[in-house]
């Protein structure tokens, strides 16, 4: 199954199962939960996929500026709660039957030194997931995580190809 997020096309056809757990407009969601964009069930693990794409060609400049300004708080204020809340949701819905791997895709192709922005991000994120408060969680609910660019995604997760639509294709779909 292919899915489109702005100008990004994900191909999850090789997955055993693929779910969007965010509620559709008009559907009720448990109060206060922050959920990832996709849950992808592979043979041996489950990918929790969160997409942040300030490099989208049609993203307003204000969105890019806001992303850069909030980059320091992105991990503690948004990414870690999304991992924890998604785990909680999947656990309560009895949807966890394999290891969870948290994958954060950050579209940095529109930024100078974009790849450098991701340097050390995996370690910072994993450290924060393991210990959000004064002591670490007793249960390690995420087995591993990745913070990747589009190029890195296609190397690490080649089973699930990702591409950015050319601007011409985006204009024709509008």
C-alpha positions in Angstrom: 0.0 0.0 0.0 1.3 3.4 -0.9 0.5 6.5 1.2 1.1 10.2 0.6 2.2 12.7 3.2 2.3 16.1 1.4 5.0 15.5 -1.2 6.3 12.2 0.3 5.2 8.8 -1.1 5.7 5.8 1.2 5.4 2.3 -0.2 4.4 -0.1 2.6 3.3 -2.8 0.2 5.9 -5.3 1.7 4.4 -4.9 5.2 2.3 -7.5 6.9 0.0 -4.8 8.1 0.0 -1.0 7.9 -2.2 1.3 10.0 -2.8 5.0 10.5 -3.9 5.3 14.1 -4.6 9.0 14.2 -8.3 9.4 14.2 -10.1 10.7 11.1 -11.9 14.0 11.4 -15.0 13.5 13.5 -13.7 10.4 15.2 -13.1 10.6 19.0 -9.6 10.0 20.3 -8.5 9.3 23.9 -7.9 12.7 25.5 -4.4 13.9 25.5 -2.8 11.1 23.4 -0.1 12.2 20.9 0.2 9.4 18.3 2.7 8.7 15.5 1.7 8.9 11.9 2.0 5.2 10.9 2.3 1.8 12.5 3.9 -0.7 10.1 3.9 -4.4 11.1 6.9 -6.3 9.6 7.7 -10.0 10.2 9.9 -9.5 13.2 9.1 -5.9 14.4 6.7 -3.1 14.4 7.8 0.3 13.1 6.3 3.4 14.7 6.8 6.0 12.0 6.7 9.8 12.7 7.1 12.2 9.8 8.5 15.8 10.1 9.0 17.4 6.7 9.8 21.1 6.9 11.6 20.6 3.5 8.4 20.0 1.7 8.5 22.3 -1.4 5.1 23.7 -0.6 5.7 24.2 3.1 5.5 27.9 3.9 8.8 29.6 5.0 7.2 30.3 8.4 6.9 26.5 8.9 10.6 26.0 8.2 11.6 28.8 10.5 9.3 27.5 13.3 10.8 24.0 12.8 14.3 25.3 13.3 13.3 27.4 16.3 11.7 24.4 18.0 14.3 21.8 17.0 15.8 21.7 20.5 12.4 20.9 22.1 11.3 18.5 19.4 12.6 15.4 21.2 11.3 16.1 24.7 8.1 17.9 23.8 6.8 15.9 20.9 8.8 12.9 19.7 9.2 11.2 23.1 5.5 11.7 24.1 4.4 10.3 20.8 6.5 7.2 21.3 5.1 6.7 24.8 1.5 7.5 24.0 1.6 5.3 20.9 3.0 2.4 22.9 0.2 3.0 25.5 -2.5 3.0 22.9 -1.2 -0.1 21.1 -0.8 -1.9 24.5 -4.3 -1.0 25.6 -5.7 -2.1 22.2 -3.7 -5.4 22.4 -1.9 -4.5 19.2 1.7 -5.3 20.3 3.0 -8.7 19.4 6.6 -7.9 18.4 9.4 -5.4 19.2 8.7 -1.7 18.6 11.2 0.3 16.6 10.6 4.1 16.5 11.5 5.7 13.2 11.5 9.5 12.9 11.8 10.8 9.3 12.9 14.4 9.2 12.9 16.0 5.7 16.2 18.0 5.8 16.9 18.0 2.1 15.9 21.7 1.9 18.3 22.9 4.6 22.0 23.6 4.2 23.9 21.0 6.2 20.6 19.1 6.7 22.2 15.8 7.3 24.4 17.3 10.0 21.2 18.4 11.8 20.5 14.7 12.5 23.9 13.9 13.9 23.6 12.3 17.3 19.8 12.6 17.1 19.2 8.8 17.5 21.2 8.7 20.8 19.5 11.8 22.2 16.1 10.4 21.4 16.7 6.9 22.7 18.2 8.3 25.9 15.2 10.4 26.4 12.8 7.6 25.7 14.5 5.4 28.2 14.5 8.1 30.9 11.9 10.9 30.8 12.0 11.8 34.5 14.3 11.3 37.4 14.6 7.6 37.0 14.5 5.3 33.9 11.4 3.4 33.0 11.4 -0.1 34.3 10.0 -1.4 31.0 11.9 -0.7 27.8 8.9 -0.3 25.6 10.9 0.7 22.4 13.6 -1.8 21.4 15.4 0.8 19.2 15.0 4.0 17.3 16.2 5.8 14.2 16.2 9.4 13.2 16.7 9.6 9.4 16.5 11.7 6.3 14.8 10.6 3.1 18.1 9.3 1.8 18.9 7.5 5.0 15.4 6.0 5.1 15.9 4.4 1.7 19.2 2.9 2.7 18.0 1.6 6.1 14.5 0.7 5.2 14.8 -0.2 1.5 12.0 -2.7 1.9 9.7 0.3 2.3 10.8 2.8 -0.4 10.1 6.5 0.0 10.3 9.2 -2.6 9.5 12.9 -2.9 7.2 13.8 -5.7 8.6 16.3 -8.2 7.0 19.7 -8.0 5.3 19.2 -11.3 3.5 16.1 -10.0 2.4 18.0 -6.9 0.9 20.9 -9.0 -1.0 18.4 -11.2 -2.5 16.7 -8.2 -3.9 19.9 -6.7 
